[in-house]
Amino acid sequence: MVKICCIGAGYVGGPTMAVIALKCPSVEVAVVDISVARITAWNSDVLPIYEPGLDEVVKQCRGKNLFFSTDVEKHVSEADIIFVSVNTPTKTRGLGAGKAADLTYWESAARMIADVSKSDKIVVEKSTVPVKTAEAIERILTHNSKGINYQILSNPEFLAEGTAIQDLFRPDRVLIGGRETTEGQKAIQALKAVYAHWVPEERIICTNLWSAELSKLAANAFLAQRISSVNAMSALCEATGADVSQVSHAVGKDTRIGPKFLNASVGFGGSCFQKDILNLVYICECNGLTEVANYWKQVIKVNDYQKNRFVNRIVSSMFNTISGKKIAVLGFAFKKDTGDTRETPAIDVCNGLLGDKARLSIYDPEVTADQIQRDLSMKKFDWDHPLHLQPMSPTSMKQVSVVWDAYEAAKDAHGLCIITEWDEFKKLDYKRIFDSMQKPAFVFDGRNIVNAEKLREIGFIVYSIGKPL
Ligand code: UPG
């Protein structure tokens, strides 16, 4: 029986291992983490992350061939294949601060593996890491190897939050990078055999280590670039009377471009895009490729511009002052079907509105009040794209309330802004909302999900992204 151990029970490690366990009954999978609270949650009825379909998968395998444990050393030493899925946040100080990935957790995982291993291991990079990380990891592992053979593979994750289980069941591709030696190729085949339980062979791409590492950063950079491109167009649409939905539909019909990731929005968020692009920028700079670095940096700058533009539009359309006015904020997560708020555009938008002294009433179906308060009081790290938006001071904390219902949020509000595209926001009773709001009642749709025409018939003044008024 092949034994797999995954270090890190987060958004990637948890769902990925659960699906491997489900699809490979002959493989024993242990997910380990030093956080007792997190492992306890994975072993309970309330999993630590919200992801459609995840509950069922975990229920089917937990206790059979899927285990969650804090006994990191035992499971690592017993495993044949070790996935490392620890987080790699952006460095906040020192060399490369604001751009480079902080590999502290990775390095300690590698040292621990080297300490406890007694047999040969395949170590798989699952979390996104800068190109050439495998080389450093290899050095740490083999430094004191006691004759143990380590093979490093890069197997980046392409799942998106909210659709993780579907993405894992039917991936566009699985990417496995390894050394071009006989042992390296053998390791690739061993991991390939795991995925081959459910992924068609032609979808499993095998490359060298550096291609696999870089492909992950490249894929995220290309996706984010599409959003920044369409968002840049949305500004031009607003200035000219073009409609960004019509433009992106027309552009996306060109099969060479395709329709995906062309939805204009208040801006992209999430733990990956910004971080990975910053990483790419840093790697380019380290290699003396200033123009290339600046090119990718611009993708992030346009994203910051889009968030600022949204705030400015709210302020200017509400007669240049929102001071003391109540604004309902619908949605706080970085996208629908997740409770994740990392890098969500909601943080910058809310801080921008608070900076202009608005009172906010925030509702998100999956984000807790605690989380929202924490996010809004967090200091945002400025690299060289300083936003005008400052974190909340204790006084502005008082300007925020978090409520558990969209109607409650909208009551007596002057304006309503939609930040996350939750399906339930499409189906709200907008007549009821209009009746409960101050007049004139404004709607700022940061996701283009409401039927603006219908809302205007009710009496709302509606602003969408990149659409004529
Ligand atoms: N977004 C838009 N317009 C679009 C598509 C997305 O504004 O047309 C926004 C979306 O709302 C979100 C952000 O872009 O704020 C990112 O969305 P998405 O890519 O769906 O979510 P993630 O879960 O962050 O997944 C990305 C990659 C995935 C990768 C992961 C971690 O899609 O392949 O594994 O990041 O690296």
Residues whose N, C-alpha, C, O or C-beta is under 5 A from the ligand:
A	BS01	UPG	E157 F158 L159 A160 E161 I227 F261 L262 N263 S265 G267 F268 G269 G270 S271 C272 F334 K335
